Amino acid sequence: MNFLKNQTENAVRSVTDLNKAMTLVDMTMSNMSGSSLYSLKQQSLSMAKDLSAATKTVTDAVTIYANENESVSSMLNKAQPTVLLSAASGMSSSSSADAIQGILNQFNLSEDQAMHVADTVEKLSSEIALDFSKGCDTISQSIATSGSVVNEAGMNFEKYAALVSTTAEKTRVSGSQIGNAFKTIFSRISRSKDGLTTDAEMSDAEAALKSVGVSVRRADGDLRDISDTLDDLNKVCIMQ
């Protein structure tokens, strides 16, 4: 009897959540037809079933992306990786959406890369000796804090995410701390390339990297590519 009661309550709750979400979508997207709204409703239910997710988790993700510039397919395409990252990391749908959208924006990735972003974060988190949910959150926070600076410096999302995950495993500090640290490193190296750093700043940066066996210059004295420098730094972190 208790099982039947719980099942009934869950079903009622799912229907209520779904109807509330569709009402919100309808209010937000005035140009959506009734047939499109019905299609969104049915596909949201199917997604919840396919992903073994709560209906509310899916509808929360769908409503996040509801605006006049979206179609049913684009909303669902964005909702799916959001739901998966939310379920894996324990983050709310809103936090997961912010993380994915932030990474896409900071690294100038197209929207169809959203699933790739979620998959990358989850894969890297599963490969480090850190609680899986915490790893997802830490990697996402780090990139949200420093992604645009890293992208401008010339490192791609995948390589930076791997560097961040290794750092998170070794240091056990928060994502914002890791992000701010790398933001400072990348900013100074980028500034040095443009001749904007002082001699003292450059000397300190070079000395710090040299102390762990990493050189920022080539044999001819010119600065190495930032990705190569940080690849060497990553290797040092892995060996320690």
N, C-alpha and C positions, 0 to 999 in steps of 0.2 A: 504493500500500500504506500509506504514511504517512497519507494522507487517511482511508482506511478505518479505520485504527487509532485515529486521533484521534476520529473520529465514534463509534466503538464505546466508547471510554473516556468520552467526553462523555455518551453515552446511559446507560452504567452509573452514572456519577456523578449524573446527574439522577434516576434511579430510586432510588438510595441516599438522596439528599437528600430526595426526596419521601416516602419511607417513614419516614425519621427524623422529619420534620416531622409526619406524620400520627400517629406513635406519641406524640409530644409533645402534640399536640392531644388525642388520646384520653385521655392521662393527666391533662391539665389540665381537660378538659370531660367529667366523668363521666356527665353526662346526655345526651351526644350518642349517637344510635343508630348502628348500623353502616351503615345506608343513608345517613344524613346525612354520615358520615365519608367514605363512598365518593363522594358527590356533591361534597364539598369537594375531594377529591383530583382528580377529573376536571375540576372547574371551575378549579382552580389550574393544571393543565396547559394548559387552554384559554387562561387569562389570560396565561400565559408566552408562548404561541404568538402570541396576538393583539397583545401589547405588544412582541414581539421581545425578551423579557427572559429571563435565565437562570432555570431552574426554582428554583434556590436563592434568588434574589432575591425571587421571589414567595412561596415557602414561608417565608422569613425574615419577610416582612411579615405573612403569615397567622398565624404562631405568636405574633407580638407581641400580636395582638388576641384571642388565645384565652383566654377565661375563661367562667365559668358563665352570665354574663349576655348572652353573644353568641349569635347564630344564624349559620348558614352564610352567609346573604346579607349580614348586617351586617359579618361579618369580611371578606368579599370586597369589599364597598363601600368599606371603609376601606383595604384592602390596595392597591387599584388606584391611588389618588393617591399612596400611599406609594411604590409601585414606580416610578411615573412621575417623581416628584421625585427619588428616589434615582438613577435612570438619568440624569436631566438634570444633576443637581448633582454627582454623584460621591460624595454622602454615603452612608453605610451605611443599610440599611433602618431600623435602630434610630434613627439620628439624624434621618432623614426623618420617621419616625413621631412622634418627640418634637417636631419642629418643627411639624408639622401639628396634633397634639393640643394642643400648647401654645398655638398661635394660636387654635384653636377655644375653648379654655378661657378664655383671657385676654380675648377679645372676646365671650364668651358666644354663640358661634355654634353652631348645631345640627350634628350629625354629618353630615348630608347636604350640608353646605357644604364638606366636606373636599376634594372635587375642585376647587371654586372657589378654595380657599386655594392649592392646588398650582398651579393655572393662573395665578393672579395673581402668585405669586412668580416663576414661569418667564417670564411675559410681561414683567414689569418688568425682569427681569435681561437679557432679550434686547434691551431698548430702551436700555440704557446702555452707555457705552464702558468696559466692564469685562469681564474674562473671565467667560463665562457661568456656569460652575460656581462660581466665586468669588462672583459676584453673588448666586446662589441662596443660598449658604451665609451670606453677609454679611447679606442681608435677613432670613433666618430667625433668625440669631443676634440681630440687633438687636431684632426683635419679641419674641423669647423673653426678652430682658433687660428690656424696658420696656412690653410690651403692656398689662398690667393697669393700669398708671398712666395710660397714654394713653387707654385705654377709659374709665376713671373720669373723666378730664378732658373727655370728650365727643367725641373724634375716632374715626371708624370705622376698621376694618382697612384698607380699600382706600386711603383717603386717607393713612393713616400709612405704609403700605407704599410708596406713591409718594414720599412725603417722604424716607423712609429710602433708597430706591434712588438718588434724586438726590444725597443727601448722600454716599452711598458712592462714587458716580462722581466727585464733586468732591474729596473728602478722601482717598480711597484707604486709609482706616483700617479696623480690624477691626470686625466686627459688634457685639462686646461694647462697644467704645469708643463707637460711635455710639449704641447702646442706652442706655448709662449717661449719655451727654450729654443725650439727649432725656428720659430718666427724671428727671434733675435739673431740666431746663427745665419739664417738665409738672408736676412735683411742686410747684415754687415758684409757678407760675402758679395752680395749683389751690389752694394754701395761701393765696395772696393773695386769692383770691375769698372764702375763708372767714374772712379776717381773721387768719390764723395766721402771716403773715410779719412780720418786723420792718420798720420804715421803711427801715433801711439795706439790707436784702435786696431790698426792692421797688425802691428807688432804683437799686441796682446793675443789677437785671434790666432795668428800664425804660431805663436809660442804655445798656446794651449793645445792646438791640434798636433804640433810637433812633439809635445810631451807624451802623446800616446801613439807616436809613430806614423802620423798622417801629415803629408805635405800638401800645401795648397798651391805650390808652384811647379811648373815643368822645369826641365833641365835648362831651358833658355831663359828662365826667370819670369816668364809670363804666368798668369794665374791659370790653373787647370780648370776644366769644366766642373761646375759645382756638383754635378751628378757623380763624376769620378771621385771627387774628394769625399763625398758622403758615402759612396760605396765602400771606400777604404775605412771610413769611420764605423760603418755598419759591421764590417768584418771584425774590427777591434772589439765592438760591443758583444758580438757573438762568441768570441774566443774568451772573454773575461768571465 
